[in-house]
């Protein structure tokens, strides 16, 4: 039994050392900005294989129990990630179209629309119509001329544009409702981005609407951060809350579609107000610096004030705005803390217990760089220094136990070695 215990301690010490070594390597994982298209695609395929397997086993229904858009987002993000993969690798274009259309069919179904109200304008609200139209536009763009999605894309984009025009004319508000009596600016940003993408494919022109929308949105910014607010009063569009990371990372990702310079400036502001100040954790705060509030259904738990979901989505923003330092730090943080395991061609985080997190991260890692780079400096490489201290210190107790386990054997061996005699 003593021998078994000693061997077990040594094996555990070796296992912990191996894990620490893997984590050390993952801290330095290349961001999408430092990878070629082929490398991004090769990294994404095992993630997508896990997500497809999870969706086939009902993960969307399980995630729906955690937050209202769980079902929808699981399929939408899977489809959007495949669109980006197909755009990066023409050899996978047909497969990407098949998978993205399969995802779109699930969002465009009674189950996909179940939590949204058909009485809203546009029907089912701006969240549902915005994301659905964005995905449909991505598929049509990837397909090219003659895409079968074009007629529906044109109709849905016009419905969104008409809804924006109506609310601007009626109250001056640029923000549509996602649920009865509730409006989040981030949903309207997605909706306008979808209109802009559709215009490029259908030949429609909503340039005047975009200009009017931006002017109205700028008049309703959060006075504390200068960014678009998290929630607004549904009739007037006036802010009812501060800017928050959970919605801001979505806003920034989609502003790049129709107002890239504005988005890049906002990204710089966002980094100044929301970048983590926790040593060794270059994630994203849910609330601006100086504001500390608990998490809710939008953000989830906030350990040390940081939002895991916002940090994962912010990685995509860093790629879109070509923020190399932020992209590298957020990639390293995700890889080091996600405890990813790849097995049988499937890569999952945290044991695969939260596929929606894998879906958001995959969407970020497949993001394509935008046309405008943000100004300002991101996190320095020194964010890793606490890890350099932590990892060796975590190993020390295990190796002390291993030495103590081996030491009695060494003493016994020393007793059995006969003394060396010298002749005179």
N, C-alpha and C positions, 0 to 999 in steps of 0.2 A: 504493500500500500504506500509506503514511503517513496518507493521508486516511481510508482504511478503519479504521485503528487508532484515529485520533482520534475518529471518529464512534462506534466501538464503545465506547470509554471513556466518552464522554458518555452514550450510551444505557444503559450499565451503571450509571452514577451516578444517572441518572433512575430506573432500575428499582429500585435499592436504596433510593432516597428514597421511592418509591411503597410499597415493602414496609414500610419503617420507619413510614410514615404509617398504613398499615393496622394494623400492630401497635399503634401508639399508640392508635388508636380502639378496638381490641379490648381493650386493658387496661381500658377503661371500659365494657365491655359490661354491659348491664343483667342482673341475675340474675332467675331466675324469680319471685322475690318482688316485683320491681319491674315486672313485666310483667302485662298483662291475660291472661285465658284465651285470647283470640284471638291475642295475640302469642306466647304459649307454643306454641300449636298451629301457627302459621305457621312458627315456628322449628324445630319438630319434624318437620314433614312432609318436608323435603328430607333430613333425617338418616335417617328411616325409609325413604325411597325408596332411599337408598344401601344400607341394611342389607338390604332385601328383595332388591335386585339381587345383593348379596354372598352372601346365603343361597342364592339360586337358582343361583349359580355355584360352590357348594360350600364357602363360608367356614366353616361349622360343622365340617366334616370337617378342614379345615386347622387350625382353632383347637384341635381335639381333640388334635393332635400336640403342642401347647404345654403343655396341662395337662389333668388328668383329666376336668374337667367342661366342657371347651371346647365340645363339641357341644351339650350340654344348655343351657348358659348363653346361647349365641347365640340359640337359639329362644325360651327363656323370657323373656329381657330384651326381645326384640323384641315378644313378645305383651304383656308387662306395660306397656311404653311405649304400645302402642296402647290398652290399657284406660284409661290415664290420659288419653290424647288424646280418646277417646270420652266420658269423663266430663266433660271440659272443654268439649267442643263437641258438643251433641246432634245437630247436622247431620251429623256424621261417625260417629254411633253405629253404624249398620249396617256401614259399612266397617270400623270398629274391631273389631266383633264378628267379621267375616269373617277379618280378619288375625290376630286373637288366637286364634281357633279353629284356624286353619291352623298357627300356632306350637304350640299345645297338642297337636295331632295328631302333630307331630314329637317332642315330648318324651314323649308317651304312645305310644311305638313301640319295637320291639326295639332300634333304634339309640339312642334316647334312654335306654333302661335298660341298655345293653350293659355299662357299667363298674360297675354296682351289683349287689349280691348279693341274690337272691330269698330267701335263707335268713335274712335279718335280720328283726327286729321293729321297726316294721312292714316288710312285704316291700319289698326294695330300699333300705331304710334311711331315716333321717330326712331326709337331704339331698334325696333324690329325692322322697319323699312330701311333704315340707314345701313345697318350691318348686312342685311340680306342683299340690298342693291350693290353694296361694295363688293361682296363675294361674287355676285352674278357678273358684275363688271370685270372683276379680275379673271373670271373664267372666259368671258367673251374676249378680253384682251389677249389671253394666252392662246385661245383658239385662232384668232385672226379673222380676216374677212369672211363673211358668211356664217358667223357663229349663230347657232340656233337660239341663243339667249338674247339676241339683240332686240327683237320686238318687245319682249317683257321688260328688258332693261330700260328701253326708251319710255315705256308707259310708267314704270315705277319711278324713274328719275323725274319725269314731268310731274307726277303726283307730289313728290317731295318738294320740287321747286315751287309748285303752285301753293303748297301749304306754307312754305317760307314767305312767299310774296304776300299771302293773305294776312299772316300775323304781323308782318312788318307794316302793311298798310293799315291794319286795324289798331294796333297798339304801339307800334314801333319796336316791339320785341323781336329779336332774332332767334329766340329759342322756342322750340316746339315741345309738346308734352310727350313723355314716354309711357306714362300711366295716367289715368284720370286725375287731374289736379296736381300733377307732379312733373317737374321739368329739371333736367340736368344739362347744362351747356355741352358737356362732352358728347352727348347723344346727337345734338344738333351739328356739332363739328363733323362727326362721322357721316351724318346725312348729307351735308353740303359737299364733303369730299366725294361721296358716292355720285352726286349730281355732276361734279366736275369730271370724274372719271368717265361717266356715261357720255357727257358732251363730246369728249375726245373720240368716242367710238361711234356715236350716232349722228354727229354733225350738228346737234343742237348747241345753242350758245346762251349761257346764263351768266355772262360776264357782269352785266349790270346788277344782277341779284347778288353775286359774290361781293361786289363793292359795297352795296347797301348793307349786306349782312355784316361785313367786317366793321363798318362804321358804327352800326348799332351795337355790336358786341364790344367794341372798344369803349363805348360810353357806359358799359355795365361791368367793367372790370373790378376785381377785388381791390379796394384802396390800400390794403396792407402790403400785398405782394406785387400788384400791378398785373396779375394774371387773371384769366377767366375764373369765375367762382365755381364752387362745387355744385350748389343748388341755387335756383332762382325762383322768384314768385312767378307762377305760370302765366299770369295775364300780362304783367308789365315787363317781365324779364329782369327785374331788379334783384341784386344779390340777396340771398337769405343766409349765406354761409361764406366762410373764407375759401380761398383756393385750397384744395387738398390733393395730395399726391395720387390717390386712387383714381381720380378722374383726370388730373392734370397729365398723367403719362399717356392717357388715351388721346386727349386733346392735342398734345404735342405731336404724337405719331401721325395724326390725320391732318393737322394744319399744314404739314409739309406738302400735301397734295395740291392745295389751292392757294396757299400763302406761305411759300417756303421761307422767304426772308423774315416775315413776321414770326413764323414758327421758330426759326433759329435764334432770334432775339429773345423769344419767350423761353427757349431751352436754357439760354444763359442765365436768365432771371430765375428760372426754376432751380438750377443747380445752386445758385447763391442762397436761396431760401430753404431748400429741402434736402440738400446733401447731408448725409450723416456726419455727425461729429464724434461718433463712437470709435475709439481706436481699434483698428483691425477689421472694421465692418463698414466698408464704403457703400452701404445701401442707401435707401431713400427714406426720409422721415415722412410720416403720414401728414403731420401738421407743420406749418412753417416754424422755423427756429424761433424760440421764445414762446411758443404756444404748445402746451402739453394737455392733451385730452385723451380719453380712453378710445379704444377701437369700437367699431360697430359692424353691422352686417355688410357694409360696403368695404371696409378695410380688413376685417378679421382681427385676430390678436395683434398687438403692437409691442413686442418685446423691445425694450430700450427705446420705445417711441418709433421704431422702424416698421415699415410695411413690407413683408416678403413679396406679396403680389405686385405692389407698385415697383419694387426693385426689379422684379423679373421683367415687367413690361417696360420699365425705363431703359433696360438694355437695348430694346428695339429702337427707342428714341435716340440713344447714343449712336447707334449704327446709322440711322436715317440722317442725323445731323453731323455725321463724321467726327464725333467726339471720341478720338482714339483712347485718351486716358480713361474716360468714364466707361467706355465699352470694355476695355481690358480689365478694369477693376470689378465691374459688375459681372463679367464672365467668370473671373477667378473666384469671386465670392459665391456665385451660384454653384460652381463645380466643387468648391471646398466644403460648402455647408449642405449640399443636396444629397450627399452620400449616394451618388449614382452607381448603379450596378447594370452591367450589360451582360445579357445571357441569351443564347440562342437568337442573336440578331436583334434583340430588343433592349432598349436602354430606358431605365426608369429611375425616378428620384424618390427618396424616402420610401423605398419598398413598393412604389406604385400605389400607395394608399390614397393619393390625391391627384388623379389624372388631370384635373383642370389646371393644376400648377404646372405639370409637364406640358400641357397644351399652350399655356401662355409663354413659357420659356422657349418652346420650339418656334412659336410665331416670332419671338424676338430674335432668335438665333438665325432664322432664315430671312430676316429683313434685308431689304436692298438699300444701299446707301443712296441718299437723296442728292439734290443738285446744289444745296447750299450748306456750307459748314458753319457751325456755331463758333462764336468767339469765346475766349476765356480758357482757363486752365482747369483740367479735371484733376482727379486724385493723383497724387504722386505715388511712385512705386513703394514709398515708405509705408503705405498702409499695411503692407505684409509684415512689418517688423514685429508686431505683437505675436503673430503666428510663428515667426522664427524662434521666439522665446517659448511660446506655449507648447509647441510640438515636442521639442527635446525634454522639457520638464514633465510632460505627460508620460514620456518613456522611462524616465529615471526610476520611479517606484517599481515598475515591472522588472527592470534589469537588476535592481537591488535584490528583489525576491529571487530572481534567477541565480544570482551569485551566491546568495545564502543557501539555495537549494543544492547547488553544485559543490559548495565549499566542504561539507562533511566528507564527500567522496574524495575530494582532493587530499584532505588530511589523512584519510585512511590509506590512500595510495602512497603518501609520503612515508608512513610508518613501515610499509612493506618493502621499500627500497633499501637494500643493505648499504651500510656505510662504505665509503671508498677507503681502502687501506693503502698506505704507501710503504714501501720497503726501504730500509736503510742499509 
